[in-house]
Amino acid sequence: MGNVDNEAVAKAIEVLRAGGVILYPTDTIWGIGCDATNPKAVARVYEIKKRADSKALVLLASDLDMICRYVREIPDMAIQLVEVNDSPMTIIYPEAIAGKAPAEGEEAVSDRHFLAWNVVAEDGSVAMRIPDMDFCKVLIHKLGRPIVSTSANISGEPSPKKFADIPEPIRSAVDHIVDPAEEKNSTGKASQIIKVGIDGQICIIRS
């Protein structure tokens, strides 16, 4: 896939597999990311953003096959949207395959076959996107599971379009920052978000 810096990919994967949090460019804007199957890492992302964990997070997948592994049933309409889409689009799928929240006093457990319970919305849905960026696709493909992609800002503040816009508290809170040179393929604009029901109903959340 294109001209991807394999050393940069390998370093990011090393951090993700260790349960760390990274700061990385996507096809849209810079994201705070972690292994989306690791609830402890996800909890850190919420802490870094100072965001309530009742708000779900957007995930990136390498392809439709990966999405199929973490969503119980993909509506035909969602498949059509993915196939014809030519601009960044995040789709909210009806029912995620996710682990259960730990009972009080229990420790959160990671299982690569289940999304972390805290990336999923209260109604069981999950927001996922296939990025149009070789670096992200290779990173996610080699990791073998989706990664979180939430804007690199404190909750409620503007989303940074470029690395230079990312506030210092965010930069210093993560475990690894991907080379900013990779942002050359970013649009600097957040994706549209569309919620698709199991029967094909469509609701545009963000255009």
C-alpha positions as CSV (number, residue, x, y, z in Angstrom):
1,M,0.0,0.0,0.0
2,G,1.7,3.1,-1.2
3,N,4.9,4.4,0.4
4,V,4.4,3.5,4.1
5,D,7.1,3.9,6.7
6,N,7.2,0.4,8.1
7,E,9.3,1.4,11.0
8,A,6.8,4.0,12.1
9,V,4.0,1.4,11.8
10,A,6.0,-1.1,13.8
11,K,6.6,1.4,16.6
12,A,3.0,2.4,16.8
13,I,1.9,-1.3,16.9
14,E,4.3,-2.0,19.7
15,V,2.7,0.7,21.8
16,L,-0.8,-0.3,21.0
17,R,-0.2,-4.0,21.8
18,A,1.3,-2.9,25.2
19,G,-2.0,-1.1,26.0
20,G,-0.6,2.3,25.2
21,V,-2.2,5.4,23.7
22,I,-0.9,7.0,20.5
23,L,-1.4,10.3,18.7
24,Y,-1.6,9.8,15.0
25,P,-2.8,11.4,11.7
26,T,-5.8,9.9,9.9
27,D,-7.3,10.6,6.5
28,T,-9.4,13.4,8.2
29,I,-7.9,14.9,11.4
30,W,-5.4,13.9,14.0
31,G,-6.7,11.2,16.4
32,I,-6.0,9.9,19.9
33,G,-5.9,6.1,19.4
34,C,-5.6,2.8,21.2
35,D,-6.5,-0.9,20.7
36,A,-10.3,-0.8,20.6
37,T,-10.5,-4.2,22.3
38,N,-8.6,-3.0,25.4
39,P,-11.0,-1.4,27.9
40,K,-8.2,-0.1,30.1
41,A,-6.6,1.7,27.2
42,V,-10.0,3.1,26.1
43,A,-10.5,4.4,29.6
44,R,-7.2,6.3,29.3
45,V,-8.4,7.9,26.1
46,Y,-11.5,9.3,27.9
47,E,-9.3,10.6,30.7
48,I,-6.9,12.3,28.3
49,K,-9.8,14.0,26.5
50,K,-11.6,14.8,29.8
51,R,-14.7,13.3,28.2
52,A,-17.6,11.4,29.8
53,D,-17.4,7.7,29.0
54,S,-21.1,7.7,28.3
55,K,-20.2,9.2,24.8
56,A,-19.1,6.5,22.4
57,L,-15.9,6.7,20.4
58,V,-15.3,6.4,16.6
59,L,-13.2,3.4,15.5
60,L,-11.1,2.8,12.4
61,A,-11.1,-0.6,10.7
62,S,-8.8,-1.7,7.8
63,D,-11.6,-3.1,5.7
64,L,-15.2,-4.3,5.6
65,D,-14.1,-7.8,6.7
66,M,-12.7,-6.4,9.9
67,I,-16.0,-4.5,10.5
68,C,-17.9,-7.8,10.0
69,R,-15.9,-9.4,12.8
70,Y,-17.1,-6.8,15.3
71,V,-20.7,-6.1,14.2
72,R,-23.4,-8.7,14.6
73,E,-25.2,-7.9,11.4
74,I,-24.3,-5.3,8.8
75,P,-27.3,-3.7,7.0
76,D,-27.2,-4.0,3.2
77,M,-27.5,-0.2,3.1
78,A,-24.3,0.2,5.1
79,I,-22.4,-2.0,2.6
80,Q,-23.7,0.0,-0.3
81,L,-22.6,3.2,1.4
82,V,-19.1,1.9,2.0
83,E,-18.8,0.7,-1.6
84,V,-19.9,3.9,-3.3
85,N,-18.5,6.4,-0.8
86,D,-15.7,8.7,-2.1
87,S,-15.3,10.9,0.9
88,P,-14.5,10.1,4.6
89,M,-17.6,8.6,6.1
90,T,-18.2,7.1,9.6
91,I,-21.1,4.7,9.8
92,I,-22.8,3.8,13.1
93,Y,-23.7,0.1,13.0
94,P,-26.7,-1.2,15.0
95,E,-25.1,-3.9,17.2
96,A,-21.5,-4.2,18.2
97,I,-19.9,-7.5,19.3
98,A,-18.4,-6.2,22.6
99,G,-17.3,-7.5,26.0
100,K,-19.3,-6.8,29.1
101,A,-18.5,-4.1,31.6
102,P,-16.8,-5.5,34.7
103,A,-18.9,-5.8,37.9
104,E,-17.9,-3.5,40.7
105,G,-14.5,-4.6,42.1
106,E,-13.7,-6.7,39.0
107,E,-10.9,-5.9,36.7
108,A,-11.6,-5.0,33.0
109,V,-10.4,-7.8,30.7
110,S,-9.2,-7.5,27.1
111,D,-10.2,-10.0,24.4
112,R,-9.2,-9.4,20.8
113,H,-12.5,-11.0,19.6
114,F,-14.6,-8.4,21.4
115,L,-14.7,-4.6,21.2
116,A,-14.1,-3.0,24.6
117,W,-17.4,-2.4,26.3
118,N,-16.6,1.3,26.7
119,V,-16.2,2.1,23.0
120,V,-19.8,1.2,22.4
121,A,-22.8,3.5,22.7
122,E,-25.5,2.9,25.3
123,D,-27.8,1.5,22.7
124,G,-25.2,-1.1,21.7
125,S,-24.2,0.6,18.4
126,V,-20.7,1.3,17.3
127,A,-19.2,4.0,15.0
128,M,-16.6,2.7,12.5
129,R,-14.8,4.0,9.5
130,I,-12.4,2.6,6.9
131,P,-9.8,5.3,6.4
132,D,-8.6,6.3,3.0
133,M,-5.0,6.5,4.1
134,D,-2.3,3.8,3.6
135,F,-0.5,4.5,6.9
136,C,-3.7,3.9,8.9
137,K,-4.8,0.8,6.8
138,V,-1.4,-0.9,7.2
139,L,-1.3,0.0,10.9
140,I,-4.7,-1.5,11.6
141,H,-4.3,-4.5,9.3
142,K,-1.0,-5.5,11.0
143,L,-2.5,-4.9,14.5
144,G,-5.3,-7.2,13.5
145,R,-8.2,-5.3,15.2
146,P,-9.8,-1.8,15.1
147,I,-8.3,1.2,16.8
148,V,-9.9,4.2,18.5
149,S,-9.9,7.4,16.5
150,T,-11.2,10.3,18.5
151,S,-10.2,13.9,17.8
152,A,-6.9,15.1,19.5
153,N,-8.5,17.8,21.7
154,I,-9.9,18.3,25.1
155,S,-13.6,17.6,24.9
156,G,-15.6,20.7,23.9
157,E,-12.6,22.4,22.4
158,P,-12.0,22.8,18.6
159,S,-10.7,19.7,16.7
160,P,-7.1,20.4,15.6
161,K,-6.7,20.2,11.8
162,K,-2.9,19.9,11.9
163,F,-0.3,18.6,14.3
164,A,0.7,22.1,15.2
165,D,-2.8,22.8,16.5
166,I,-2.8,19.9,19.0
167,P,-2.6,21.3,22.6
168,E,0.5,20.4,24.7
169,P,-1.5,18.6,27.4
170,I,-2.7,16.1,24.8
171,R,0.8,15.6,23.3
172,S,2.3,15.0,26.7
173,A,-0.4,12.6,27.9
174,V,0.0,10.0,25.2
175,D,2.7,7.3,25.0
176,H,3.7,7.8,21.4
177,I,3.4,10.4,18.7
178,V,3.5,9.2,15.0
179,D,5.8,11.3,12.8
180,P,3.8,14.5,11.9
181,A,5.1,14.1,8.3
182,E,2.4,11.4,7.8
183,E,-0.3,14.1,8.0
184,K,0.4,15.1,4.4
185,N,-2.5,12.8,3.4
186,S,-5.0,14.2,5.9
187,T,-7.9,16.4,4.8
188,G,-8.0,18.4,8.0
189,K,-11.8,18.0,8.1
190,A,-13.8,15.6,10.3
191,S,-15.7,12.8,8.5
192,Q,-19.5,12.8,8.0
193,I,-21.3,10.5,10.3
194,I,-24.3,8.4,9.2
195,K,-26.4,6.1,11.5
196,V,-27.8,3.0,9.7
197,G,-30.6,0.9,11.2
198,I,-30.8,-2.8,10.7
199,D,-33.7,-2.3,8.2
200,G,-31.7,0.3,6.2
201,Q,-33.1,3.5,7.9
202,I,-30.5,6.3,7.5
203,C,-30.0,9.2,9.9
204,I,-27.3,11.8,9.1
205,I,-25.6,12.7,12.4
206,R,-22.9,15.0,10.9
207,S,-22.8,16.0,7.3
